[in-house]
Amino acid sequence: MVQTEARVPTTPRALDGIRVLDFTWVRAGPWCTRWLGALGAEVIKVEWPENPATRGGNITGGAGTPEGLPANLNTNGHFSDTNSNKLSITLNTRTERGIDLVKRLVSISDIVIENFAYGVLERWGLGYEDMKKLRPDIIYLSMSGFGHTGRDRDYQTMGPIAQALSGLTYTSGLPGQPPAGWGWSYMDDTGGMYGVMYALSAIYHRNMTGQGQHVDSSQWITGVPLNGAAFLDIQVNERSTIREGYPAGNRAHWPGTPLVNNYRGRTVAPHNAYRTSPGEYNDWCAIVCFSDDEWQRLVGVMGSPAWAVDKKFSTLKGRLEHQEELDQGVETWTNTLGKYEIMERCQAAGVPAMPVQSSQDRFENDPQLQQREMYIPVTHAAMGDWPLQNAPFKMSETPVYNHQAGPLIGGNNKDVYEGLLGIDHEELVNGFEDGTFWPRDLSRDDYPYFQEMIEDASAAEWQGLKPGPSPAPAPVESAGGGAFNGLRVLELADEKGQWAGKLMADMGADLIKIEPPGGENTRSVGPFYQDIPNRERSLYFWHYNTSKRGITLDLETEDGRRLFRRMAEKADIVIETFKPGYMESLGLGYEDLKKDNPDLIMCSLTPFGQTGPWKDYQSSDLLHLAAGGQMAGCGYDDLQDAPPIAPGGGQAWHMGSHFAYIAMGAALVKRSITGRGQYLDVSVHESCALTTESHVNQYIYTGRIVPRRTGGGN
């Protein structure tokens, strides 16, 4: 039957043997199931053509139809990317016959995922209790805006509303101006990521206990903890975010206002975006100096201009007090050079700097993304050859990749209904005639493969997973505790990975945070309890390190390394965020540790990954949001000369940690079957580059560069 040309997997993948029944639509849900498909699951997407939002809303909007192609339900580029690695069937779920077929599919699926408002599946007679009667160990993941319980469960929402309600919208902008928001629907992207995390956790839990479950996700609530320490500051210090100098644009502190933490990490200057040559709309870079030494290095890169060597800039206190003058001086220099040349000169001198990259830049001008194969060419049956966005992590034993473009609508009807479910050909034909598989009053002229299905009376041969239990192991644990109950995780992570560790610990893992003597450096990041700086009073550290146990250990000593090896022998996962090659230099790399623990999973979460021309570059949250595309899409569309603005709250570290969790969850699922561990190479930069909704797809398919927008959501 009509299919997209596929890259046939030649190696095992993490979710081989898992079938997903996908009722999701718009962005968050399909973004979730897309990654399950990339990890190897068989995803059957259930659609209905009278609701075109399942194909990207207005079929000519979003990423749009490439020039020269007819605009129909099969030619939306953004839909193809968001729904790669899936099969598609059409089915009218408002009919008795349609519901019967859905129930038959549920009975042979491992996980059912939907992101409707509360109550839709219940009205179909397919609430969780109903599903359990069809398959006792079924996993049901609901991804509604407000969840299935509580006062507001009947409310409807979308990504930008979830952002505003969670507090995220208010973290981005300039003092005295309305919130800039995000410029796109961050919570649709991130809601999808949480869906993947929940699905993998539930699959692992079922593999270990034999029990399915209902996972009830609320999209807006997932945004609340992404505000970082802001809510702790409100609770502990009674300090509202509604205050002078907040939000502080791209600065860690707004000049002329009380010196209070603005939730951008360490309070330093310079910490801003600067115009670059030739001065066009997207000609900006971001530069951050975290120490006096880095400032002196930047002075040298700038050619030691007279203003910069003034003693008033030699200390952090002076740079903060004279930040306006400092930023004007830095921008005088950046205006003379292109943004990539500034990055190269600064990084060569040990100064953290990155270009503000548009969607075009990320696709055409970013050598790191190209080296790491971020864009994989795949053939689409209706659109031809186009690149799809690839995963931001590498798995040593079970590669993750896009093997198939987005499906044609209903392109797998014959395969699934006749081949998998075993209905006869006459029933398939009748289903087209009576409106079960296609609306009777809607033309099929744009989709000639339906007529081919009707005319093809030959038996369909199902090439996918066979009906029956997935290849899970016999349960070895009783139910109880979180999904990762019984796992031990060793965390050697700073700001880049401590969120990933916290999420694992919150799911029940016994996480041991290993800090160097004197404590990990994020203990020096404010705000502080009662505004008293102390390594035990950092609200920032508190927020990211709950649910963990802690020890100190000096890996620079032989005794420290020996003790770590002994701990790693009994660990399930090691998370580390050191520079590429550091753990290997200590004899603690993955190849060293797996000799004594072959089932160990080791996750290296680094700014740019373990390979590529930027792998050793210095970074920060601001710099990642510049290079990752967030700043290029966020700002003010009604203020002349307004800069690109980074969303607040440490979001780059969140994005990297979310994908790290996904990689670890997938590796755990596979290990529960094979008993083998593996090495995971996760890139913060690639994670950010994937998290701007349709921006890259709009450039790929239409050549359009998305401008900065205030609070946009498309």
N, C-alpha and C positions, 0 to 999 in steps of 0.2 A: 504494500500500500504506500501511498505518497508519504515520504519522510524527508526530513532534512538530511543532507549528507553528514555523516557522523565520523568523528575521530574515534575509532573503535578502541576501547580500553584494552591494553595488553598486559597490565599489571593489576593486582588486586587493589581495591580501594576500601576505605574505612567502612562504608555503609553498604557494601555488597550484601544482597539478600534482604534488604529492607524495602518495603513498599509503602509509599506515602500517597494517601488520597487527599488531593489538594482542592479545596473549595475557595481558595483565597482570591482577592481581587485588589485593584489599584496598586499600591506599592509595598507596604510593610509585609503583608502575607506572602505575595509572590517572591519578594526578596529573600524571605526566609526559605521557602521551598526550593528556590534556585540553588542555594548553597548545599542543601541536602542532596540535590541531584548531582552537583559537582563532586560531592564526597562519595558518590556511588549509589545512592538510593534510586529506586525506580519510582518516579513521580508521575502520577496520573492526574492531570489537571481537568477538573469538571467545569465546563463553561456553558453559557447560554448567550447567543448572539444578540438578543434583545437588550442585553445589558453591556454595552460596549465599554463601560468603565473597566471591565475585566481585560480589555486590550489597550489600556492606556488612556481612558477617557475619550475625548474627541479624537477620532482615528486620524485626523490630520494635525493634531496638536502634539504636545510633548516633544519627544525627539523627532517626531514627524516621519513622513514618507520621503525616501530619497528621490531626488529629481529624476523624472522620466518614468516613474512607476505609478500605476493607478493607486489611489488612496482607498484601501479597504482593510478589512480586519486582519489581513496577513502581511501588511506592509508597514507596520509601525516599528521602527528600529528600536525604540526604547522598550517596547514590549518584548521583542526578541531577546534583548540582553537580559532583562529582568526575569524572563521565563525560559532561559536556556536550560538544557538538560532535562526536559519534561516531555511527556506525551500529552495529547489533548483529545478529550472526548466532549461532545455536546450532548446535553441532557436536560430535559424540562423537569425540574424537581417539583413542580406544582401539579404533577399528574401522578395518579396511583401507580402507573407503570414505571414512571421515572423513579419514584421512591423505592419501588421493589428492586430495581437495578442498582440503586445506591446501596441498599442494604446488602445486596450480594457482594458488592465491591468492599464494603466495610468488613464483611466477614472474612475476607482474604487479605486485608491490609494490616500493617503494623501500627500505623499512626494516621490519624485523621486530623487535618489542620484547616481551620477557617478563621476569617477575621471579620465576620458579620457583627452587627450589633447583637446584644444579648437576646436570646430566645428564638433565633431563626431555626437552628437545628432541632430544638425542642418542638417547635411547631411542625416540623417534618416527622416527628416521632422518632428522632434520632439524638436525643440527649445522651449523656454519658451512660446512664443506667440502661437505656435501650441498646446502646452499642455493646455494652458488656454481655448482653444476652446473645449477641451475634458472634462476638469473640471476647472471651473473658479477660484476656491480657491486652486488650486494645489500649493504645495511648491516644487520648483526645486532647489536642492543643487548641484552645480558643484564644484568639488574639484581638479582643475587642478594645475599644478606646477606654472604657471605664471598668472592665471586668464584669463577671457574672454575679457579683454580690454588691450590696451596698445601696445607698440612697440613689445614686446616679447611674445605676447599671443600664437603664433604658436610654440614656443620652447617647447621641451620636457625636462623633468627632472626626478630625483628620489631623495630620501631622502638625501643622502650624498651631492649631488650637491646643494640642497636647503640649507643645513647646511653651506656649504662653501660660497655660495652667500650671505647669510644673515649675515655673520660675526661670526657665532657660532664656526666654526671649529678653528678659530684663537685664541679663548679664552682658549684653553686647550693645555698644553705642558710645556716644560722646556726652559729656556732662552738659546739662541744660537742653538736651535734645530728646525727642522721643526715643524709645528703644530701637536700635537698628535691627534687632532680631537676628535672623540667620541668613535670609536670602534664599533659602530652600527648606525643604521639609526634613530637617535633621532627625526628627523623631519617627518619620517613616523609615528612613534607613536604619536607625538604631533600634526601633521596634522590631524590625525584621531580624536584626542581629540577636536580640534577646529571644526571639522565637527559635532561632537555630540553637542557641545555648540551652534553652529549655528542652527542646526536642532531643538533643544529644544526651542531656542529663537523664531524661526519662527513659531513653533507650538503654543506656548503660545500667540504670537501676533495674529495668526489667530483665536484662541479661543476668544480673546478679541475684535477683530475688524471684523472678518469674511473674512479677506483678505489673500490670499496667496501671494507668492513673489518668485523671483529668488534670491538666495543667491550665490554670485560669490566669491569663496574662492581661494586665491593664496597661495600655500603651502610655497613658499620661503619667502613671505612677513610676514607670521605669525612668522617666526623666528627672524625678525629684532628686535622687542621690547624685546625679550628674552635675549638680550645682556645686559639688565639692564641699568645702568647709563653710559655705555661706549660711546654711541652716544651723550648724553648730554655733556659729558666731551669733546668730539671732537668739538661740536658746540660752547659751552660756553667758554671753556678754551683753545680751539685750540690745544689740546693735543692728539696726535695720539696714537693708541695702538701699533704702531710700535716704540718701545722704549726699552731702556736698562732695563733688569729685567722683561720684560713682554713677554708672560705669565709666572707666577711665580710658576709653578708646583702646589703643594698643599699648598704652603705657602701664607700667606696674604701679605708678602713682601719678595723680594729676597735680601739676604745679599749683602752688598757692592754696592748697587745701590741707586739712589735718593729715598727718602721715599715718594713715590707717591702711591695713592690708586690703588689697582689691582682688584677692583670689586669683592672681596671675602668677602664683609661685613667689619666688624671692623678689623683694622690692629693690629694684636696681634701675640704673640709667647708664647708657642709653638702652631703651627697650621700646622700639617703635617701628613704624613703616615709613620709608623715605622714597621720594620721587627719584627716578633714574632717567638717564638719557635713552631715547630722544624725547621723553616727556609725553608720550601718548597715554591713552586711557589706562592700559594695563602695565605701564612701566613703573614698577615699584619694587622695592626690596625690603626685607626686615633684617634688622641688626640688633643684637643683644650682647651686652658685656656684663658678665656676672662677677667680675673681680677687677681690682685696680690693675692687675697685670694684663688682663684682656683689654682694658681700656687703653693702656699704654701701647699694646700691640696695634690696636685700631688707629691710634694717633700716628704710629709709624707707617701703616698702610696708606693713610691719607696724606703722607708726605710731611708730617709734623708742622701743620700750619700754625701761625703765631697764636691764634685764638685758642687752639687745643692744648698748647703747652702751658697755658696760664695755670697757676697753682690752684685756683678755685675749682678746677676740674680734676685735680689729682686724687681726690677722695670721693667715696660714694656719697657722703653727706653733701659735698660741694656740687657734685653732678646732679643730685636731686634738687638742691636749692636753685640751681641755674639751668634747669632742664630745658626751658624754652630756648635759651641762647645756645645750649649744647645741640639741640635737635636742628636748629637753623644752620649751625655750622656743619653738622654731619650732612645735611641735605644739600648744602652748597657743593660738597664734594661728590655725593652720589649723583647729582644732576649731570656730572661730566662723564659718567660711565654707564654702560649697559648693565642690567641687573645680573646677568650671568657672570660678567667679568668681575663685578663687585663680589659676588659669592666666591669665585675662584681665588681672588686676591685675599679676601678675608680668611677663608678656610685654610689657605696655605700658610697664613701667619698665625693660625690658632684662634681666630675670632669667629664666633658663631654668627653666620649670616646666610640667608637663603632668598631666592627670588620669590615674588608673589606671582604664582603661576595661574594663568587662565586655563580653561578647558582645552584650548588649542595648545598651550604650552605643555600641558601634561601629556597630550597625545603625540605631539610632534617634536618637542624640544627638550624633553626630560630623558637624558641618557640612562639614568638609574632605572626608571620604569621600563625602558626598552631592553636594557641588559637583563632585567629580572622577568622578562616575558609577561608584562602586564596585559598586553593586548594580543589575543590569539585569533588568527583568521579561521573562520568557520563558514561553511556554505549554507545559506538559507534557501529553502525550496522556492520561495516566491521572490526574494530580493537579491539572491546571488551571494557573492563572497563579501563578508564584512567581518571586522574584528569584534570580539567580545571581551569584556573586562575579565581578567583572570584573578585568581586568588592571591592574597597578600602574604601567603605563607607557603613554605615548602615542607612536605612530609617525606622523610627518607624511605619509608617502606610502603606507604599507601598514597601515591600522588593524588593531588586534587586539581582538577582542571575542567574546563568546559569541553565536553565531547560532542555537543549537539546544539545547534541554534534553536531559537524559540520555535515551538511547533505551529503548524498550520491549524487553524481552528477546526476542531473535529477531524483532524487528519488521521487519527488513530481509532476512529469509530469501529471500523470493521475488525481491526486487530484486537481491540479490547472486547467488544461485545460478542463477536463470533469466536475469536481465537482464545481469549482468556475466560470469558463467562460461558461460552458454549451455546449461545442462542443460535437458532438456525437462520439461514439466509432470508427466508421469508419474513421472519420476525424483524430483521434489520430493515428490510424494505418497507414493511408496514410502519415501522417507527418513523421513517422519513415522511410517510404519507399522513400519519395521524398527528404529527406535531410533537412526537416524543424526542426526536433527534434534531429537528429543525423546525422553526415556526412555519406554519402552513402559508402564511401571508407574506413571508420574506423570501425574496429572490435568492436562488443559489447560483446565479449566472457567474459571479466572481469566483466561485469555488467548484470548478468542474470535476474535481476528484470525488465529490459526493455522487455524481452520476456514475462515475467509474465504479464506485463501491456497489451501487444499486445493480449495475449490469454484470458485475463480477460474481457469479454464483459458485466459484471454486472455494474450497474450504480454506479458511484463514489459518495459517500456522503461527501460533504465538511464539515469539522469540524471546520474551522476557521471563521474569520470575514465574515459576509454577505456583499454583495455589497450594497453600499449606503453610505450616509454621516456618518462620525464618530460622536460619542456622545459628540459633543462640545456644549457649552452653547450658548444662543443667544448673539450676539455681544453687548457689553455694552459700548464700546468706539469707537470713530471715529479714522480713521487712522491718523498718524502723530507722529513725534517724534520717538524715538528708540523703539525696541521691548519691553523694560521694562518701557516704559513711564507710569507714574502714580503710580509706585511702590515706597515705601519708605523703605530704607535699613539703619539699624543702624550698624556701624562697630566698634567693639572693637578689633582691630587686629594690631599686630606688623608685622614683616617681614614674618611671616608664612602665613598670610591671606590677607595682603593689596593688593596683585595682584588680588585676587578673587574679592575684593570690587571694585577695579578700573575697571575690566572687566564688572561688573554689572552696574557701573555708566556710562561707555562708551556706554552701550546699552540703556541708557535713564533713569535708575533708579535715584531717588533723594537719593543720599547716603550721610549720615551724619557721618563723622568720629569723634568718641568720644575719645579724648586723656586725659590722666591724667594731673593734673596741672603741668606745666613745659614742657609738650609735650611728645609725644611718643618717645621711645628710638632710633628708626631708624633715627631720626633727627640728631643724632650724628655720623652717618655713612657717610663717604666720597664717592666720591670726593665732594669738596665744590666749590661753585661759586668763581672764582678768587683765589682759594686755601686759602680762609679765613674761618677757622672752625667757624661755627655759626649754631644754630638750625634752622634759617630761610634760610640758604644757602646750605643745603644739596641737591646735585643733585640726590643722591640716593632717598631721600624722595620725591623730586619733581617727579621723574620718576614714582613712584608707587602710587601717590596720586592725579593725575589730575582728573578732573571731579567730585570732591567731595566738599562738604561743611564741615566745621570743627568747633567743640566746645571742650572745656575742661570740665571735670566733675570728681569729686573725688568719686568713688564708695565705698571708705572706710568709708564714712560718711553717716549718715542716710539721710541727705538732698540730697546727691548725689544719693543715691539709690531710694529715693522717686521720684526725677525728672526723673531718668531713667525709672522707672515703668510707669510714665505718658507718656513718649515718646514711650515706647514699646506697649502701648495700641493702638497707632495709626500707628504702623509700620507693614510692611508686612514681613520683614526678619530681623533677628539679626545674624550677623556673629561675632563669638568670638574665640580667640586663647589662652585663659588662660589655666592653668594647669587643668587637670580633677578634678572636684569637687569644683573649686573655685567659680564659679557663684552660685552654690547651697549653698555654705557656706554664701553667701551674701543675700540669699533669692531671687536670680535673675535667678534661673535655669528655664528650660523649663516648668516644672510642675507648678512653681510659676507664670510665666508670662502668660501662656495660660489660667489661670483662668479669666483674664480680657480681653484676646484676643485669642479666640479659633482658629482663622484662622492664627495665627502667625507661621511662619517657622523659626526655630532656627538652625543654622549651627555651630557646634563646630569643628573647624579645629585644631587638635593638633598633636604633633610629632608622637605619636604611637596609637592614638585613646583613647577611654574612658575605655577600658578594656584590660586585658592581663598583663603578667609579666613585660613588659617594659613600661607600660603606664606612669610611673612617671620618666622615664629616661630623662636626659638632652640631648640636641641635638644641632646641627648647620647644616648649608648647607653642609659643608664638611662631617660631620658624617653621614648624611642621604645618601649622594652619596656613602659613604663607605658601609653602611649596606644595601642600596637599590640595589647594584650590579653594579652601573655605573662605579666605579673605577676598579672593577675586569675585566671589558671589555675594558678599555681605557688605553692607554700607548704607549710604543714603542716596536714593535716586532723585531727591529734590533739593540737595544742598550742593551748590557749586564748589568744586575743588575739594569735596569731602574725600578722605582717604579710604582705601579698603580697610575693613575693620575685622579683627579676629573675634569670633564668639568667645565668651569668657568661660572660666571654670575648669581649665585643664583638659579640654576635650580631645586633644591629640592623644594624650595618654589613655583616655577612655577608649578611643577607637582602636588603638593598638592592643589594649588589654582584651577587648571584646573578641577580636579575631584570634588572639592567643588562647582564650578560653575555648573557642570553637575548635582550634587545632588540637588542644589537649583533650577535649571531650571526644572528638573523633578518634584520636589515638587510643583512648581508653576503651571505646566501644570495640575497636578492632582487637585490642589486646585481650579483652574479655573472651574472645573466641580463639585467638591464635596463641595467646600467652607470650607474645613478643612485643617488646617496646620499640621505640624509634626516636629519631631526632627531628625536632621541629624548628624551623628557621622562620621567624615572624618579623615583618617589617612594619614599623609605625608609619613610615612615609607612604607605603603602599596602602595601608589601612585607611589613611586619611584620603588618599587619592581616589579611593572607591566610595567615599562617603559624601558625595555632593549630588545625590539623586540622579537627575537626568542630564546634568551639565555636559559631561563628556560625551554621552550618547547624542546630544543635540549637535555637538560639533562633528562627530563621526558621520552622522546620517544626513545632516543638512548644511554643515559648514557654519552654523550659527554659534557665535561666542556669547554666552549668557552674561549680561551686565550685572553689576552690583545692584541689589534690590533691598528695600527695607521690608523685612518681615515676610518675604515671598515664600511660596510653598510649592512651586512646580519646577 
